[in-house]
Structure formats: C-alpha cells, structure tokens
Amino acid sequence: MTVRARLRRASEAFEGGDHPAVVAALRPILDDPARWAALGRADGAAAVGVAYMGGVSRLVVGDPDGAATWLGLVAGDGDIPPHVRRALAQVELARGELDDARALLDDSEHAAPADRALSMIAAFRAGHADDAARLADDLERQLAAGTGGRARSSRMAHRPPCRSLRTSG
C-alpha cells in the first residue's frame, strides 16, 4: 500500500473514530525513519497532522508511551503546535504524571479553553480542589463571554521539558 493510500485510510479511520485502524495504517510510516523523513520533506504541515492523528489514536487505544513517541516526532524542536502540546499533556495525564501535564498546559487568562479544561483535570487529579474549582469557574466565564483564548500567553513562551518529550523519539 502506498504512503498516500495509508494516509487516506488513516484520515478516514480517524474521522470515523476507528483508532486501531489509524494506528495500523500509520505504523509503517511513523515507525520508519526514511518514510517519516520523506513525508516531512514533502509537506511539514501534513506531517504534524499525521503525527497528531497517530499519537492521539495510540493514546485512545491505551498506548501512552507510543503516543508520546509519535507526538514527539513533531514536538522536538521546542515550538510545539498547541494541539500537539495538549495531546502530550493528555499523555502525561494518562501516565499519572500530573506535574508534567500541568507544565505543558497554559492556565493563564489568555489560555485556550482546552488548556484550561485539561489544567482543571490535572489539578483535580492532583488533589488541588481549590485550583480545580478556580479553573472551572474561569473556564465557565471564558466560555460564557465567548473568548477563545487565541492570544498566546507569555507563560507558554518557554515550557520546561516533561517526560513525554524526554522519552519520545
């Protein structure tokens, strides 16, 4: 099967919620350094989407370490796309590495709602009920006001390394 056919099959499976099929379609691409490099050279933006699809799917099927590896393919340069950063935070939540998850997330007033929601979950799981309640209230106000937190906060300009990035590759 060609790379193009695998990408098409993975995309259709991802849209349909068939995550095992996504993993099966992408494994020959994402686990093969030569194919992965060729995809990145051909279309870097598409490579981010492919790694995200594969990483999220591996997380959904219960393989957080595999998810970290595939997401790490596009997270290693330090300027992590926000959706990939949030997926890595979900990997850390799945691993129980709550501090690492929170380090990846933006809980500032300019944060995207998804960052705030994941920060709230991490705080709650860590036993920080007051922080979780504050984040929930902030998120509720943000959603009611219709502000999506599109501005990048200064807090996210430099993130400390987390386990997802240390073990991926």
C-alpha positions in Angstrom: 0.0 0.0 0.0 1.4 3.4 -0.9 2.0 6.2 1.7 -0.8 8.2 0.1 -3.2 5.3 0.5 -2.1 4.8 4.1 -2.7 8.5 4.9 -6.1 8.4 3.3 -7.1 5.3 5.2 -5.8 6.8 8.5 -7.6 10.0 7.9 -10.9 8.3 7.1 -10.5 6.0 10.2 -9.7 8.9 12.4 -12.7 10.8 11.3 -14.8 7.7 12.0 -13.3 7.1 15.4 -11.6 3.8 14.4 -8.3 4.4 16.3 -6.9 0.9 15.9 -7.2 1.3 12.1 -5.4 4.6 12.3 -2.5 3.0 14.2 -2.4 0.1 11.8 -2.3 2.5 8.8 0.3 4.8 10.2 2.7 2.4 11.9 4.6 1.7 8.6 5.1 5.5 8.1 5.7 6.8 11.6 7.9 3.9 12.7 10.0 4.1 9.5 12.6 6.9 9.8 13.0 7.1 6.0 9.3 7.3 5.2 8.8 9.8 8.1 11.6 12.0 6.8 10.2 11.9 3.3 6.8 12.9 4.5 8.3 15.8 6.5 10.3 17.0 3.5 7.2 16.8 1.2 4.8 18.6 3.5 5.8 19.6 7.0 2.3 20.8 7.9 0.8 17.5 6.9 3.5 15.7 8.9 2.3 17.5 12.0 -1.3 16.3 11.3 -0.2 12.8 10.7 1.8 12.6 13.9 -1.1 14.1 15.8 -3.6 11.6 14.3 -1.3 8.7 15.1 -0.4 9.9 18.6 -4.0 10.6 19.6 -5.0 7.2 18.3 -2.3 5.4 20.2 -3.4 7.2 23.3 -7.1 6.2 22.7 -6.1 2.6 22.3 -4.2 2.6 25.6 -0.6 3.1 24.5 0.6 6.4 26.1 4.2 5.6 25.5 3.6 5.0 21.8 1.5 8.2 21.7 4.4 10.2 23.2 6.8 8.7 20.7 4.7 9.6 17.7 3.7 13.1 19.0 7.4 13.6 19.8 8.2 13.4 16.1 6.8 16.9 15.7 7.4 18.2 19.3 11.2 18.0 19.5 12.1 21.4 18.0 10.7 23.3 21.0 7.9 25.2 19.2 5.2 22.7 19.7 1.9 23.3 17.9 -0.8 23.9 20.6 -2.9 20.9 19.7 0.2 18.6 19.9 1.2 20.2 23.2 -2.3 19.5 24.6 -2.2 15.9 23.3 1.2 15.5 25.1 -0.4 16.8 28.2 -3.1 14.2 27.9 -0.4 11.5 27.6 1.0 12.8 30.9 -2.5 12.7 32.4 -2.8 9.1 31.3 0.5 8.2 32.8 -0.4 9.9 36.1 2.4 12.4 35.6 0.3 15.4 36.7 3.1 17.9 37.2 4.4 17.2 33.7 0.9 17.6 32.3 0.4 20.9 34.1 3.8 22.1 32.8 2.6 21.6 29.2 -0.6 23.5 29.8 -1.5 27.2 29.9 -3.9 28.1 32.6 -3.5 31.9 32.2 -6.3 34.3 31.4 -5.3 34.1 27.7 -5.4 30.3 27.6 -7.4 28.4 25.1 -10.4 26.6 26.7 -8.9 23.2 26.0 -5.8 24.2 28.0 -7.9 25.4 30.9 -10.1 22.2 30.8 -7.0 20.0 30.9 -5.4 22.1 33.6 -8.6 21.7 35.7 -8.5 17.9 35.3 -4.8 17.8 36.3 -5.4 20.0 39.3 -8.4 17.9 40.4 -6.5 14.6 40.0 -3.5 16.0 42.0 -5.9 16.8 44.8 -5.8 20.5 44.3 -9.6 21.0 44.6 -9.4 24.8 45.1 -7.2 25.2 42.0 -9.6 22.9 40.0 -12.6 24.9 41.1 -10.9 28.2 40.2 -10.0 26.9 36.8 -13.6 25.6 36.3 -15.0 29.0 37.2 -12.5 30.7 34.9 -13.4 28.3 32.1 -17.1 28.8 32.6 -16.7 32.6 32.5 -14.5 32.4 29.4 -17.0 30.2 27.5 -19.9 32.4 28.6 -18.0 35.5 27.3 -17.2 33.8 24.1 -13.4 34.4 24.4 -11.5 31.5 23.0 -8.1 32.5 24.4 -6.5 32.8 21.0 -3.7 35.0 22.1 -0.6 33.1 23.1 0.2 33.8 26.7 3.8 34.7 27.8 3.7 31.8 30.2 3.8 29.4 27.2 6.8 31.1 25.5 9.2 28.7 27.3 8.0 25.4 28.7 10.0 23.1 30.9 10.8 19.7 29.5 8.4 17.0 30.5 8.5 13.2 30.5 6.7 13.0 27.1 9.5 14.8 25.4 12.3 13.1 27.3 11.1 9.6 26.4 9.9 10.1 22.9 11.9 9.7 19.8 
